[in-house]
Amino acid sequence: MYLGKSWVILLLLCVGILGQLPAGQTDAFVGISGSYRYAEDPSFPVRGATVDMQGNLGHRMLLGETGFLGFSLYGTVSLDPATYSVSDHLLAGITNSWFFDVGVMEFAVEVDQSFFGSEGGGAFTVPSWSASYGWERGYRTINPFVQYRGSATSGGSQHGLELGFSYSPSVELTYSTTVGGTYATSLPDFLATIAFGAEGLVGYLFNWEFGAEAAYRFAEDPTDESLSLRASALFGYTPSRRMHIRFSPALAATRERASGAWTIDGEALLRADVAIKGNLYWYVETGAFSSLVQDTVPTWYVQVRTGVDVSF
């Protein structure tokens, strides 16, 4: 019953917004999918089969000659047929961009919401906001940027500042480096990060991305401090205009200062998207996930998902 009500509310909201939007470019899709997750640990929060419905609405319009205003709304509702339990996830955002001769200024506000809970957790509401400016000086030169990000929960707020630059020696290759820090008022603590990224094209059929990040959490109580490392990659292949395949592995490791123990999490996803006909799309995805705490037995699960989307 809740699944139907939530999906109807989402569709009515999308239709209502479409009817009120000013002239601009609008993109939307609705879809249905099914997934099955197998976990060896019987206490794992989300196991077995689920049926999912999802929808997305995006609208972008001009503001004068140099500005854009964008709205986005994404929602998904999942049903566990075995227990009839429902989970949901709603993400709504507004983005405002202004283009200048030497760069781009952007402001964004987003709300991450769940009414019935998601992935085994309870209901939540997390608003976030950001402001950024990036200098655009062209290829074969350094393009610096600065960004402020904030968010809030029932326990407090977080505020972060990032400084970085991107460099593109050619159209097919881009590097980026970022340093930043985030202060959380609820703990309180401070998270210092440094990240590196690269992406590129190989001919017309292959694309790739790589990212690496190191972070250290400073806390009032030194025993709460921790070191985190993460690396991720994406490899894409487009054999035809109707098909795209991508593989995305990731590995993360965290060391708690108090115990000295490492926690290692890994995942690997393989997905294929096929344009069946016109605005009808089919996809299939499989993934494996694992977590290992030092000196304990690792936990893991595998998942298979397939579904269809219709765009408008």
MOMO-V209879 format. One record per residue. RES is the residue in one letter. SS is DSSP state (h for helix, s for strand, l for the rest). OMEGA is omega in radians with two decimals (NA if undefined). NEAR is the number of other ideal C-beta (glycine too) atoms within 10 Angstrom. Layout:
RES|SS|OMEGA|NEAR, RES|SS|OMEGA|NEAR
This chain:
M|l|-3.14|7, Y|h|3.13|15, L|h|-3.12|19, G|h|-3.14|12, K|h|-3.12|11, S|h|-3.12|22, W|h|3.11|20, V|h|3.12|10, I|h|3.13|14, L|h|3.14|22, L|h|3.13|15, L|h|3.11|10, L|h|3.12|16, C|h|3.14|18, V|h|3.14|11, G|h|3.12|10, I|h|3.13|16, L|h|-3.10|13, G|h|-3.08|7, Q|h|-3.06|6, L|l|3.04|14, P|l|-3.08|8, A|l|-3.13|8, G|l|3.13|13, Q|s|-3.12|11, T|s|3.07|15, D|s|3.13|12, A|s|3.01|17, F|s|2.99|16, V|s|-3.10|19, G|s|3.07|19, I|s|-3.11|14, S|s|3.07|20, G|s|-3.13|13, S|s|3.06|19, Y|s|-3.12|13, R|s|3.11|17, Y|s|3.09|12, A|s|-3.14|17, E|l|-3.14|12, D|l|-3.11|13, P|l|-3.14|6, S|l|-3.12|7, F|l|-2.98|15, P|l|-3.09|10, V|l|-3.12|18, R|l|3.06|19, G|s|-3.04|14, A|s|3.02|13, T|s|3.02|21, V|s|-3.03|15, D|s|2.98|18, M|s|-3.11|21, Q|s|3.12|19, G|s|-3.13|21, N|s|3.08|18, L|s|3.09|24, G|s|3.14|16, H|s|-3.12|19, R|s|-3.12|16, M|s|-3.14|15, L|s|2.97|13, L|s|-3.06|11, G|l|-3.12|7, E|l|-3.05|6, T|l|-3.07|13, G|s|3.05|13, F|s|3.03|18, L|s|-3.09|16, G|s|3.06|17, F|s|3.09|17, S|s|3.12|17, L|s|3.11|19, Y|s|3.13|16, G|s|3.06|23, T|s|3.11|21, V|s|-3.08|24, S|s|3.11|22, L|s|3.02|21, D|s|-3.06|15, P|l|-3.09|11, A|l|-3.08|10, T|l|-3.07|8, Y|l|3.08|10, S|s|-3.05|16, V|s|2.98|19, S|s|-3.08|24, D|s|3.10|22, H|s|-3.14|20, L|s|-3.12|20, L|s|-3.12|16, A|s|-3.10|18, G|s|3.06|17, I|s|3.14|14, T|s|3.12|17, N|s|-3.10|15, S|s|3.07|17, W|s|-3.08|15, F|s|3.12|14, F|l|-3.13|11, D|l|-3.04|6, V|l|-3.12|10, G|s|-3.10|16, V|s|3.04|16, M|s|-3.08|15, E|s|3.05|18, F|s|-3.12|14, A|s|3.04|17, V|s|-3.07|13, E|s|3.07|16, V|s|3.10|15, D|s|-2.94|16, Q|s|2.96|16, S|s|-3.13|19, F|l|-3.06|17, F|l|-3.09|16, G|l|-3.09|16, S|l|3.10|19, E|l|3.06|10, G|l|3.13|11, G|l|-3.13|11, G|l|3.12|8, A|l|-3.14|12, F|s|3.00|14, T|s|-3.09|13, V|s|3.02|15, P|s|3.10|15, S|s|-3.09|17, W|s|-3.12|17, S|s|3.04|17, A|s|-3.09|14, S|s|3.01|17, Y|s|3.12|16, G|s|3.09|17, W|s|3.13|16, E|l|-3.06|14, R|l|3.06|11, G|l|-3.14|7, Y|l|3.08|12, R|l|3.05|9, T|l|-3.10|12, I|s|3.12|12, N|s|-3.11|18, P|s|3.07|13, F|s|3.09|19, V|s|-3.10|15, Q|s|2.99|17, Y|s|3.11|14, R|s|3.10|17, G|s|3.08|16, S|s|-3.11|18, A|s|3.02|16, T|s|3.12|14, S|l|-3.11|8, G|l|-3.12|9, G|s|-3.08|12, S|s|3.09|14, Q|s|-3.13|19, H|s|-3.08|15, G|s|3.10|18, L|s|3.14|14, E|s|3.04|18, L|s|-3.11|13, G|s|3.09|19, F|s|3.03|16, S|s|-3.13|18, Y|s|-3.13|15, S|s|3.10|18, P|s|3.11|12, S|s|3.11|10, V|l|-3.03|9, E|l|-3.02|12, L|s|3.11|15, T|s|3.03|18, Y|s|3.05|16, S|s|3.09|17, T|s|-3.09|15, T|s|2.96|17, V|s|-3.10|12, G|s|3.11|19, G|s|3.13|16, T|s|3.12|19, Y|s|3.11|16, A|s|-3.08|19, T|l|-3.02|12, S|l|-2.99|12, L|l|-0.37|16, P|l|3.05|11, D|s|-3.11|18, F|s|-3.13|15, L|s|3.10|19, A|s|-3.06|13, T|s|2.96|18, I|s|-3.04|14, A|s|3.08|17, F|s|3.12|15, G|s|3.07|17, A|s|3.09|16, E|s|-3.11|17, G|s|3.12|17, L|s|3.03|15, V|s|-3.04|13, G|l|-3.14|7, Y|l|-3.00|7, L|l|-3.02|11, F|s|2.98|12, N|s|-3.10|18, W|s|3.07|17, E|s|3.07|16, F|s|3.11|15, G|s|3.09|16, A|s|-3.09|15, E|s|3.03|16, A|s|-3.12|14, A|s|3.06|18, Y|s|-3.13|16, R|s|3.05|20, F|s|-3.09|15, A|s|3.08|16, E|l|3.06|10, D|l|-3.08|10, P|h|3.13|9, T|h|3.11|10, D|h|-3.11|14, E|l|-3.10|16, S|s|3.06|19, L|s|-3.14|14, S|s|3.08|16, L|s|-3.14|15, R|s|3.05|17, A|s|-3.13|15, S|s|-3.14|16, A|s|3.06|16, L|s|3.09|16, F|s|-3.11|16, G|s|3.14|17, Y|s|-3.13|15, T|s|-3.08|15, P|s|3.13|9, S|s|3.14|9, R|l|-3.07|7, R|l|-3.05|12, M|s|3.03|12, H|s|-3.14|17, I|s|3.08|14, R|s|3.13|18, F|s|-3.05|14, S|s|3.03|16, P|s|3.09|15, A|s|-3.14|16, L|s|-3.14|16, A|s|3.13|16, A|s|3.14|15, T|s|3.10|17, R|s|3.09|17, E|s|-3.10|17, R|l|-3.06|15, A|l|-3.07|11, S|l|-3.06|12, G|l|-3.09|8, A|l|3.08|12, W|s|2.95|15, T|s|-3.09|16, I|s|3.12|16, D|s|3.11|17, G|s|3.08|16, E|s|3.08|17, A|s|-3.11|16, L|s|3.05|17, L|s|-3.06|15, R|s|3.06|16, A|s|3.09|15, D|s|-3.11|16, V|s|3.01|15, A|s|-3.06|15, I|s|-3.12|10, K|s|3.09|7, G|l|-3.10|8, N|l|3.13|11, L|s|-3.07|13, Y|s|3.08|18, W|s|3.12|15, Y|s|3.05|16, V|s|-3.07|14, E|s|3.06|17, T|s|-3.09|15, G|s|3.07|17, A|s|-3.07|14, F|s|3.14|17, S|s|3.11|15, S|s|-3.10|16, L|s|2.99|16, V|s|-3.06|16, Q|l|3.11|12, D|l|3.06|8, T|l|3.11|10, V|l|-3.12|8, P|l|3.01|13, T|s|-3.09|16, W|s|2.99|16, Y|s|3.06|17, V|s|-3.07|15, Q|s|3.04|19, V|s|-3.13|14, R|s|3.03|18, T|s|-3.11|14, G|s|3.11|18, V|s|3.08|14, D|s|3.05|18, V|s|-3.13|14, S|s|-3.12|14, F|l|NA|11
